[in-house]
């Protein structure tokens, strides 16, 4: 199955999915408080700014405009700040950096583009539009300095392609592919916006397809090394998302062709070492986020009945299912407030 066929199946399944079943009682420490932005949207882009502020983005279930929404009151109300011209797009990543918000549209050719606002969504500028028909951008991330950032595409001519910014996302340029390891047959999955992550001076890309690997760069994307992720690979299987705190990482994933099969869905790495399998989740792992340090993290997913949220207290070695409520994407603030976003405009918040 090609990446574009897998994306089409994923999108079709999500757009036609039945409403989420009533959640079972959550564990004693976690209780998602949910709200709905717009039930026509399936949300996959999320940036949790604080306990009160977040941005989400998605795609229309009915073929309308892909939406962008902003809250400053903890999700009690949402402002629709969608720019014109997003019909048919899939807005699957949001990054808030300083006073700017960046939103990535994914897809083949010119469907891949980056939008930027500096006035909380009142106006938007298109800062990047892909002109390579072979490229398909999936995820975006910024370094802590706020100036440098990367967006990652599936392989072009056998190597993953990236664009980079060094001016806070005002402009983007394609990086030379000479420092990228061969990645023929591999791809990223744009299910949550976290197939590319940055921690300190390190960038990480997680892949699936022919192989499931974690690629790491320490020079702002110019050169890369690769390690096996310990997750199983397949046409629509592999690592979907990663979270790092320092050099301690967790990856989660699954198989979009067989989401009920949750074997080899987590792995962890400590101090930059080899990736080791963790306990399997009981649901697909679309996203993962650390909560206050290297040992506590959440994983979540919601795809074709394989849904839920799980908690690890030991850095990803073991996992405990804590609620049946699942989301496509997850983000936690330094203060310990976590946000999730997913199907039919659903957004959840919880405090650790």
C-alpha positions as CSV (number, residue, x, y, z in Angstrom):
1,X,0.0,0.0,0.0
2,X,1.4,3.4,-0.9
3,X,1.6,6.3,1.6
4,X,-1.1,8.2,-0.3
5,X,-3.4,5.2,-0.3
6,X,-2.9,4.7,3.4
7,X,-3.7,8.4,4.0
8,X,-6.8,8.2,1.9
9,X,-8.0,5.1,3.9
10,X,-7.2,6.8,7.2
11,X,-9.1,10.0,6.3
12,X,-12.1,8.1,4.9
13,X,-12.3,5.9,8.0
14,X,-12.1,8.9,10.3
15,X,-14.7,10.9,8.4
16,X,-17.2,8.0,8.4
17,X,-16.5,6.8,11.9
18,X,-19.4,6.3,14.3
19,X,-19.5,8.7,17.3
20,X,-17.2,7.6,20.2
21,X,-18.8,5.3,22.6
22,X,-19.5,6.5,26.2
23,X,-16.3,6.4,28.1
24,X,-15.8,4.0,30.9
25,X,-15.0,5.4,34.4
26,X,-11.4,6.7,34.3
27,X,-8.7,5.9,36.7
28,X,-8.6,7.8,40.0
29,X,-6.0,10.4,38.8
30,X,-7.3,11.2,35.3
31,X,-10.6,12.7,34.3
32,X,-10.9,14.3,30.9
33,X,-13.0,17.5,30.8
34,X,-14.3,17.7,27.3
35,X,-15.7,20.4,25.0
36,X,-16.5,20.5,21.3
37,X,-15.1,23.1,18.9
38,X,-17.0,22.2,15.8
39,X,-18.4,18.7,15.3
40,X,-17.7,18.9,11.5
41,X,-13.9,18.9,12.3
42,X,-11.6,16.0,13.0
43,X,-8.8,17.6,15.0
44,X,-5.1,16.4,14.6
45,X,-3.2,19.6,15.2
46,X,-2.7,20.8,18.8
47,X,-0.4,23.1,20.8
48,X,-1.1,23.4,24.6
49,X,0.2,26.8,25.5
50,X,-0.9,26.8,29.1
51,X,-3.6,25.5,31.4
52,X,-6.0,28.1,29.9
53,X,-4.8,28.5,26.3
54,X,-4.6,26.1,23.4
55,X,-4.7,26.0,19.6
56,X,-6.2,23.1,17.5
57,X,-6.6,22.4,13.8
58,X,-8.1,19.8,11.7
59,X,-10.0,18.8,8.6
60,X,-13.7,19.0,7.6
61,X,-15.7,15.8,7.7
62,X,-18.1,17.2,5.1
63,X,-15.6,18.6,2.6
64,X,-15.8,22.2,3.9
65,X,-13.0,24.4,5.3
66,X,-10.3,22.9,7.5
67,X,-10.6,24.7,10.8
68,X,-8.3,26.4,13.3
69,X,-9.6,27.2,16.8
70,X,-8.2,29.0,19.8
71,X,-9.2,29.1,23.5
72,X,-8.0,31.2,26.3
73,X,-10.4,30.0,29.0
74,X,-9.4,26.4,29.4
75,X,-11.7,25.1,26.6
76,X,-15.0,26.6,27.9
77,X,-15.3,28.6,24.7
78,X,-13.5,28.5,21.4
79,X,-12.8,31.2,18.8
80,X,-12.9,30.1,15.1
81,X,-9.9,31.8,13.5
82,X,-10.0,29.8,10.2
83,X,-8.5,31.7,7.3
84,X,-10.2,31.7,3.9
85,X,-9.1,29.1,1.3
86,X,-8.7,26.0,3.5
87,X,-11.4,24.0,1.8
88,X,-10.1,20.5,1.1
89,X,-7.0,20.9,3.2
90,X,-5.9,18.8,6.2
91,X,-4.4,21.0,8.9
92,X,-2.6,18.5,11.0
93,X,0.1,20.3,13.1
94,X,0.1,23.5,15.1
95,X,3.2,25.1,16.7
96,X,3.0,28.2,18.9
97,X,6.4,30.0,19.1
98,X,6.7,33.3,20.9
99,X,4.1,35.6,19.4
100,X,3.5,33.5,16.3
101,X,1.3,30.5,15.5
102,X,2.3,28.2,12.6
103,X,-0.1,25.6,11.1
104,X,0.9,22.8,8.7
105,X,-1.3,21.5,6.0
106,X,-0.3,18.0,4.9
107,X,-0.6,16.2,1.6
108,X,1.0,15.7,-1.8
109,X,2.3,18.6,-3.9
110,X,0.8,22.0,-3.2
111,X,-1.5,20.6,-0.5
112,X,1.5,20.8,1.8
113,X,1.8,24.4,3.0
114,X,2.5,26.4,6.2
115,X,0.3,29.2,7.5
116,X,1.5,31.8,10.1
117,X,-0.3,34.4,12.2
118,X,1.1,37.0,14.6
119,X,-2.2,38.5,15.6
120,X,-4.0,35.5,17.2
121,X,-5.6,34.5,13.9
122,X,-7.0,37.8,12.8
123,X,-4.9,37.6,9.7
124,X,-2.8,34.8,8.2
125,X,0.2,34.6,5.8
126,X,1.3,31.6,3.8
127,X,5.0,31.2,4.4
128,X,5.6,27.9,2.5
129,X,3.9,26.0,-0.3
130,X,5.4,22.8,-1.5
131,X,6.2,22.9,-5.3
132,X,7.6,19.3,-5.5
133,X,4.9,16.9,-6.6
134,X,6.9,14.0,-5.1
135,X,7.0,15.5,-1.6
136,X,4.3,15.0,1.1
137,X,4.9,17.0,4.3
138,X,3.6,15.5,7.6
139,X,4.9,17.2,10.7
140,X,6.6,20.4,11.9
141,X,8.6,21.4,15.0
142,X,10.6,24.3,16.4
143,X,13.7,24.4,18.5
144,X,13.6,26.1,21.9
145,X,15.2,29.3,20.5
146,X,12.1,29.9,18.5
147,X,14.1,30.9,15.4
148,X,14.9,27.5,14.0
149,X,12.4,25.0,12.9
150,X,11.9,22.0,10.6
151,X,9.1,20.4,8.6
152,X,9.4,16.8,7.3
153,X,8.2,15.1,4.2
154,X,8.1,11.5,3.1
155,X,11.1,10.4,1.0
156,X,11.9,12.0,-2.3
157,X,14.4,10.0,-4.4
158,X,14.9,7.6,-1.5
159,X,15.6,10.1,1.2
160,X,13.3,11.9,3.7
161,X,13.1,15.6,2.7
162,X,13.0,18.5,5.1
163,X,12.4,22.3,4.9
164,X,14.0,24.5,7.5
165,X,13.6,28.0,8.9
166,X,16.1,30.2,10.8
167,X,13.9,33.3,11.1
168,X,11.0,32.1,13.2
169,X,9.0,30.6,10.4
170,X,8.9,33.7,8.2
171,X,10.6,31.8,5.4
172,X,11.5,28.1,4.7
173,X,14.1,26.5,2.5
174,X,14.5,22.8,1.4
175,X,17.6,21.3,3.1
176,X,20.1,19.3,1.0
177,X,19.5,15.6,1.2
178,X,23.2,14.6,1.4
179,X,23.1,14.2,5.2
180,X,20.0,12.2,5.4
181,X,20.2,8.4,5.8
182,X,18.6,6.3,3.0
183,X,14.9,5.9,3.8
184,X,13.5,4.2,0.7
185,X,10.0,2.7,1.5
186,X,9.7,4.5,4.8
187,X,7.2,7.2,5.6
188,X,6.0,9.3,8.5
189,X,2.3,9.2,9.7
190,X,0.6,12.6,10.1
191,X,-1.9,11.3,12.6
192,X,-0.9,13.7,15.4
193,X,1.7,16.2,14.3
194,X,4.3,14.5,16.4
195,X,6.2,12.3,13.9
196,X,8.8,15.1,14.2
197,X,9.9,16.3,17.6
198,X,12.6,18.6,19.0
199,X,14.2,18.3,22.5
200,X,17.0,20.8,23.3
201,X,19.3,20.7,20.3
202,X,18.1,17.3,19.0
203,X,15.5,16.7,16.3
204,X,13.8,13.3,16.0
205,X,11.8,11.7,13.2
206,X,9.8,8.5,13.6
207,X,8.9,6.3,10.6
208,X,7.0,3.3,9.5
209,X,6.5,1.4,6.3
210,X,9.4,-0.7,5.1
211,X,11.1,-0.1,8.4
212,X,10.2,1.6,11.7
213,X,13.0,3.7,12.9
214,X,13.9,6.8,14.9
215,X,16.1,9.3,13.1
216,X,18.1,11.9,15.1
217,X,19.9,15.1,14.1
218,X,22.1,17.2,16.3
219,X,22.9,19.9,13.7
220,X,19.4,21.4,12.9
221,X,18.6,18.8,10.3
222,X,21.7,18.8,8.2
223,X,22.8,15.2,9.1
224,X,21.0,12.3,10.6
225,X,21.6,8.9,12.2
226,X,19.0,6.1,12.6
227,X,18.1,3.4,15.1
228,X,15.4,0.7,15.0
229,X,12.4,1.8,17.0
230,X,11.5,-1.7,18.3
231,X,8.0,-1.2,16.9
232,X,6.7,-3.4,14.1
233,X,6.6,-2.1,10.6
234,X,4.2,-2.5,7.7
235,X,2.4,-0.8,4.9
236,X,0.3,1.3,7.4
237,X,2.3,0.4,10.5
238,X,5.2,1.7,12.5
239,X,6.0,4.5,14.9
240,X,3.4,7.3,14.8
241,X,4.6,9.7,17.4
242,X,7.5,10.4,19.8
243,X,8.0,12.5,23.0
244,X,11.4,13.4,24.5
245,X,12.5,15.0,27.7
246,X,16.2,15.6,27.4
247,X,17.6,12.4,25.9
248,X,14.9,10.2,27.3
249,X,12.3,9.2,24.7
250,X,9.1,7.3,24.2
251,X,7.6,6.2,20.8
252,X,4.1,4.9,20.2
253,X,2.4,3.5,17.1
254,X,0.4,0.7,15.7
255,X,-1.1,-0.5,12.4
256,X,-3.9,1.6,10.7
257,X,-4.7,-1.5,8.6
258,X,-5.3,-3.6,11.8
259,X,-5.8,-1.1,14.7
260,X,-7.0,-3.9,17.0
261,X,-3.6,-5.5,16.9
262,X,-1.7,-3.6,19.6
263,X,1.5,-5.7,19.6
264,X,4.7,-3.8,19.7
265,X,3.0,-0.4,20.1
266,X,5.5,1.2,22.5
267,X,9.2,1.6,23.0
268,X,11.6,3.7,25.1
269,X,15.1,4.9,25.1
270,X,17.2,6.3,28.0
271,X,20.2,8.6,27.7
272,X,20.2,8.2,23.9
273,X,20.6,4.4,24.0
274,X,19.0,1.7,22.0
275,X,15.2,1.5,21.8
276,X,13.6,-1.2,23.9
277,X,10.1,-2.5,23.7
278,X,7.7,-1.4,26.4
279,X,4.5,-3.0,27.5
280,X,1.8,-3.1,24.7
281,X,-1.0,-0.6,24.8
282,X,-4.6,-1.7,24.7
283,X,-5.3,0.8,21.9
284,X,-3.6,2.3,18.9
285,X,-0.9,4.8,19.9
286,X,-1.5,7.9,17.8
287,X,0.4,10.3,20.2
288,X,2.4,10.4,23.4
289,X,3.4,13.2,25.7
290,X,5.6,13.5,28.8
291,X,4.1,15.0,31.9
292,X,6.5,16.7,34.4
293,X,9.8,14.8,33.9
294,X,11.1,11.7,32.2
295,X,9.0,8.9,33.9
296,X,5.4,10.1,33.7
297,X,3.7,10.1,30.2
298,X,0.4,9.7,28.5
299,X,-0.4,7.8,25.3
300,X,-3.6,8.1,23.4
301,X,-5.4,7.0,20.2
302,X,-8.8,6.8,18.6
303,X,-9.1,4.9,15.3
304,X,-11.8,2.4,14.1
305,X,-12.8,1.4,17.7
306,X,-9.2,1.1,19.0
307,X,-9.3,4.0,21.4
308,X,-8.3,5.0,24.9
309,X,-5.7,6.8,27.0
310,X,-2.9,5.1,28.9
311,X,-0.4,6.2,31.6
312,X,3.2,5.2,32.3
313,X,4.9,5.9,35.5
314,X,8.3,4.4,34.6
315,X,9.4,6.1,31.4
316,X,7.4,3.8,29.1
317,X,8.3,0.4,30.4
318,X,4.8,-0.4,31.7
319,X,1.5,1.1,30.8
320,X,-1.9,1.3,32.6
321,X,-5.1,2.0,30.7
322,X,-6.8,4.9,32.5
323,X,-9.8,5.7,30.4
324,X,-11.6,4.7,27.2
325,X,-11.6,8.2,26.0
326,X,-9.1,8.5,23.2
327,X,-7.8,11.4,21.0
328,X,-5.7,11.7,17.9
329,X,-3.3,14.2,19.3
330,X,-2.0,15.1,22.8
331,X,0.1,17.8,24.4
332,X,1.1,18.7,28.0
333,X,2.3,22.0,29.4
334,X,5.3,22.3,31.7
335,X,2.9,22.8,34.6
336,X,1.2,19.4,34.0
337,X,-2.0,20.3,32.2
338,X,-2.6,18.0,29.3
339,X,-4.8,18.6,26.3
340,X,-6.2,16.1,23.8
341,X,-8.0,16.7,20.5
342,X,-9.7,14.3,18.2
343,X,-12.8,13.2,16.3
344,X,-15.9,15.4,15.8
345,X,-14.2,18.5,17.2
346,X,-13.7,16.9,20.6
347,X,-11.1,18.5,22.9
348,X,-10.2,17.3,26.4
349,X,-8.2,18.8,29.3
350,X,-6.9,17.2,32.5
351,X,-4.5,18.2,35.2
352,X,-2.0,15.8,36.8
